[in-house]
Amino acid sequence: MATQYRCKSQARRKAAAEIPALNGIDYLEVSLDQLSLKVYLIHDLAPTTVLAEDNVVIEGGVRIKGELAVREVAAGGNVLTVTVNKPGDFSTYTLRLVQSPTNLLPPAGFDPLLSEVNFSFKADCPSDFDCAPEPDCPPERLPEPEINYLAKDYASFRRLMLDRMSVIMPDWQERNPADVLVALVEALAYVGDHLSYYQDAVATEAYLGLARRRTSVRRHARLLDYFMHDGSNARAWVCFHFEADGGPDRDQHRAFERHQRHRRRLGRGPQARVRKLGG
C-alpha cells in the first residue's frame, strides 16, 4: 500500500470541503516504483480547469534536485496522476500546483494553503537513518518469581528467602544458624523487617487520623496554622494531716520520719521533705 501524505492544516481542509467552489489537495500517494504520484483533490476538477505539466512543480531534494522533472499529468475526477522521469532521494520534496512555471500562484479556484504538500519518495524503503524496524515476534517473557507481598516481618522474610533458595539451590539444605548463608539470610531478613516497619510508620504518620506520635500530630496541626502545646506530665498535690495530741496518727508520723532518716543514712531513695501541719 502506498504511503499517504496529507495536508497539515486539517481545519482548513475541512472548511474547504464545505465550499464546492474552493478546491485543494487532500492527500498524495507515492507508487511502489516511485515514478507515479497520485494527488487526491478535495473536489472534482471543474470542467474549465485544465492542469498540465506546466502546472505542477516539484521542489526540494538533496542529491537528486535539478534532474527531477514532471513528464506527464493526467486528470480524472478528483485524482491528478503525476509521472516523473526518475525517483527522488530520501529527503523531503514539495509538490505545488501553480498557474505556470513563471507564475507560482495557485490555479484559479484553489486554496493557497492547500495547493502544496510535502512528501518523500523513499518512505517505504529501508534506511540506515530511519527508526529500527519493530520485531515481528514479541520478546520472550521470562519467568517471574512469586512474591509474597504479605511478608512484613522478620520471620516471614526469613521463611520467604529460605524457600526461594531451596528452589534455585536445591543442593543446599543447611539450616544451622552458624552457617554463612543462613546468617546472611537472617541479616537480610532483619534489614527487611526494619525497612518494613519504617515503611508502615511513614504511611501511618502521614495522616492526621492515623498518626500515633505527638510530634506528627503537632506537625499536621501546624499546616493549619494551629500551634499545639507540647503537653506536660500529670501532677498532683499530696497533703498529710496530723493530730496535735498524738495518738495513732502521731505514731505513724514518727515512724515515717524514722524511715526517712534511715533511707538518708543508707543513701538510697530520694530525699523526702515532710511538712508538719497543725500542732
C-alpha positions in Angstrom: 0.0 0.0 0.0 1.3 3.4 -0.9 2.0 5.9 1.8 -0.4 8.8 2.1 0.8 12.4 2.7 -2.0 14.6 3.9 -2.2 18.4 4.3 -1.0 19.6 7.7 -3.9 22.1 8.1 -6.8 19.7 8.8 -9.1 22.5 9.9 -8.6 24.4 6.7 -9.1 21.2 4.7 -12.4 20.6 6.5 -13.5 24.1 5.8 -12.6 23.9 2.1 -14.6 20.7 1.8 -17.8 22.6 2.7 -17.2 25.1 -0.2 -17.7 23.4 -3.6 -16.1 26.4 -5.4 -12.9 26.1 -3.4 -10.6 23.2 -4.2 -7.3 22.0 -2.8 -5.0 18.9 -2.2 -6.4 16.3 0.1 -3.5 13.9 0.2 -0.8 12.4 -2.0 0.3 8.8 -2.6 3.6 7.6 -3.9 3.6 4.4 -6.1 5.8 1.5 -5.4 8.0 2.2 -8.4 8.4 5.8 -7.1 7.7 7.2 -10.6 4.0 8.0 -10.2 2.4 10.4 -7.8 -1.4 10.4 -7.2 -2.6 13.7 -6.0 -6.2 13.4 -4.5 -8.1 16.7 -4.5 -10.9 17.7 -2.2 -13.4 18.2 -5.0 -13.5 17.1 -8.6 -11.8 19.4 -11.1 -14.0 21.9 -12.7 -14.6 21.5 -16.5 -12.9 24.8 -17.1 -9.8 23.9 -15.0 -7.1 22.2 -17.0 -3.9 21.1 -15.3 -0.9 20.1 -17.4 2.9 19.5 -16.8 3.5 23.3 -16.5 1.0 23.5 -13.6 2.9 21.0 -11.4 6.2 21.9 -9.7 8.2 19.5 -7.6 10.8 21.2 -5.4 13.3 20.0 -2.8 15.8 17.2 -2.7 19.4 17.0 -1.8 21.3 14.5 -4.1 18.6 14.5 -6.8 17.5 18.0 -7.2 17.8 19.6 -10.7 17.4 16.3 -12.6 13.9 15.6 -11.4 11.2 16.7 -13.9 7.5 16.1 -14.5 6.9 14.1 -17.6 3.1 13.7 -17.7 0.0 14.9 -15.8 -3.3 13.1 -16.2 -6.5 14.3 -14.5 -9.7 12.4 -13.9 -12.3 13.3 -11.3 -10.6 14.4 -8.2 -7.4 12.4 -8.9 -4.3 14.0 -10.5 -1.7 11.5 -11.7 1.8 13.0 -12.0 4.5 10.9 -13.6 8.2 11.9 -13.1 11.3 11.0 -15.0 13.2 9.4 -12.1 12.7 8.7 -8.4 13.9 11.2 -5.8 16.2 10.7 -2.9 15.5 10.2 0.8 15.0 13.9 1.5 11.6 15.8 1.6 10.1 17.1 -1.6 7.2 19.6 -2.1 4.6 19.2 -4.8 3.0 22.5 -5.7 0.2 23.4 -8.1 0.9 26.7 -9.9 -0.6 28.7 -12.7 2.7 28.5 -14.8 6.4 27.9 -14.3 6.8 31.7 -14.1 3.7 32.4 -12.0 3.9 30.4 -8.8 0.4 31.5 -7.6 -2.1 28.6 -7.2 -4.5 27.9 -10.1 -7.9 29.6 -10.1 -10.3 28.1 -7.6 -7.5 26.5 -5.4 -6.8 27.5 -1.8 -3.3 28.9 -1.4 -2.5 26.8 1.7 -4.0 23.6 0.2 -2.2 23.9 -3.2 1.0 22.2 -1.9 2.0 19.1 0.1 5.3 17.7 1.4 6.2 14.1 0.6 9.1 11.7 0.3 9.9 9.1 -2.5 11.6 6.7 0.0 9.0 6.5 2.7 8.5 2.7 2.2 12.2 2.0 1.6 14.6 0.7 4.4 17.0 3.3 5.6 20.0 3.2 7.9 18.9 6.6 9.2 15.3 5.5 10.0 14.0 4.0 13.2 14.7 0.4 13.8 12.0 -1.9 12.5 9.7 -3.4 15.0 10.3 -7.1 15.7 7.7 -9.5 14.3 7.7 -11.6 17.4 7.2 -10.2 20.9 10.1 -10.6 23.3 10.3 -13.8 25.2 8.6 -13.4 28.6 11.0 -14.6 31.3 9.6 -16.5 34.3 9.0 -14.2 37.3 9.5 -15.2 40.9 6.4 -15.5 43.1 6.5 -12.6 45.5 4.5 -12.7 48.7 3.5 -9.2 49.5 2.1 -10.2 52.8 5.7 -10.8 54.2 6.2 -7.9 56.5 8.3 -9.1 59.5 11.5 -10.9 60.3 10.0 -14.5 60.4 8.1 -14.1 57.1 11.1 -12.6 55.3 13.4 -15.4 56.5 11.0 -18.1 55.5 10.5 -16.5 52.1 14.2 -16.3 51.3 14.9 -19.8 52.5 12.1 -21.1 50.3 13.4 -19.2 47.3 16.9 -20.6 47.9 15.5 -24.1 48.1 14.2 -23.6 44.6 17.4 -22.1 43.0 19.8 -24.0 45.1 18.2 -27.4 45.8 21.5 -29.0 46.9 21.9 -26.6 49.8 20.0 -28.0 52.8 21.9 -26.4 55.7 19.7 -24.6 58.3 22.3 -24.2 61.1 22.3 -20.6 62.3 26.1 -20.7 62.3 26.1 -21.3 58.5 27.3 -18.3 56.5 24.4 -18.4 54.1 21.9 -18.8 56.9 23.5 -15.9 58.7 23.3 -13.8 55.5 19.6 -14.7 55.1 18.8 -13.7 58.7 20.7 -10.4 58.3 18.7 -9.6 55.2 15.5 -10.6 57.0 16.4 -8.2 59.8 17.0 -5.3 57.4 13.8 -6.1 55.6 11.9 -6.1 58.9 13.4 -2.7 59.8 12.5 -1.2 56.4 9.0 -2.7 56.6 8.4 -1.1 60.0 9.8 2.2 58.7 7.6 2.0 55.7 4.5 1.3 57.8 5.4 4.1 60.2 5.8 6.6 57.5 2.5 5.7 55.9 0.8 5.9 59.3 2.3 9.2 60.5 1.5 10.8 57.1 -2.2 11.1 58.0 -3.7 13.1 60.9 -6.3 10.4 61.7 -3.7 7.6 61.9 -0.7 9.4 63.5 0.4 7.9 66.8 3.2 10.3 67.7 2.5 13.6 69.3 5.3 15.1 67.1 3.4 14.1 63.9 0.1 15.4 65.2 1.8 18.8 66.0 3.3 19.0 62.5 -0.1 18.3 60.9 -1.7 20.9 63.0 0.9 23.4 62.1 -0.1 23.1 58.4 -3.4 24.6 59.5 -1.7 27.4 61.4 -2.6 25.8 64.7 0.3 25.5 67.2 -0.3 22.7 69.6 1.2 22.7 73.1 3.9 20.1 73.8 1.9 19.0 76.9 3.2 18.1 80.4 3.2 15.1 82.8 0.4 14.6 85.3 0.8 16.3 88.6 -1.0 16.1 92.0 -0.6 17.6 95.5 -0.4 15.3 98.5 -1.2 16.7 102.0 -0.7 14.9 105.3 -2.9 15.9 108.3 -1.7 15.0 111.9 -3.5 15.4 115.2 -1.8 17.6 117.8 -2.4 15.4 120.8 -0.6 12.3 119.5 -2.4 9.1 119.0 -2.2 6.6 116.2 -1.6 9.3 113.5 1.2 10.8 115.6 2.8 7.5 116.0 2.6 6.9 112.2 4.2 10.3 111.6 7.1 9.5 113.8 7.6 6.1 112.2 7.6 7.8 108.8 10.3 10.2 109.9 12.4 7.4 111.3 12.1 5.6 108.0 13.2 8.6 106.0 16.2 9.2 108.2 17.2 5.6 107.8 16.9 5.9 104.0 19.1 9.1 104.0 21.8 7.3 106.0 21.9 4.5 103.6 22.0 6.8 100.6 19.1 5.1 98.9 16.0 6.8 97.5 15.1 10.4 97.2 15.2 13.0 100.0 11.7 13.4 101.3 10.5 16.5 103.0 7.6 16.3 105.4 5.7 19.4 106.5 4.0 19.2 109.8 0.6 20.6 109.6 -1.2 21.7 112.8 0.2 21.2 116.3 
